[in-house]
Amino acid sequence: MPKVSYPARRLVGVRPAGETILEAVRALGYIIDHACGGNARCGTCCLRVVEGAGNLSPAGPEEAAMLRELGLSPPHRLSCQARIQGDIVVLPAC
């Protein structure tokens, strides 16, 4: 099971593969804003991937479009869309 680290909030935990970053961080006890309910429409759940970007699912068209609208590119991801496949370290970005 992958390790998820959110150092700005001192969260470290192990979560199941395939879970979104949003789900994982919330399960570890921290709330990430996600005004659109996790549908890649608002960008409020944006994070910066510090380590392990290759351990996330590829950005889909909705996520890529929202990141472009926000003027962001990798290493930024929407936590509601990026699915964890291995160890990652993320920080708040937006």
Secondary structure, DSSP 8 states (H G I E B T S, - for coil): --EEEEGGGTEEEE--TT-BHHHHHHHTT-----TTSSSSSS-TTEEEEEE-GGGB----HHHHHHHHHTT--TTEEETTT-BBSS-EEEEE--
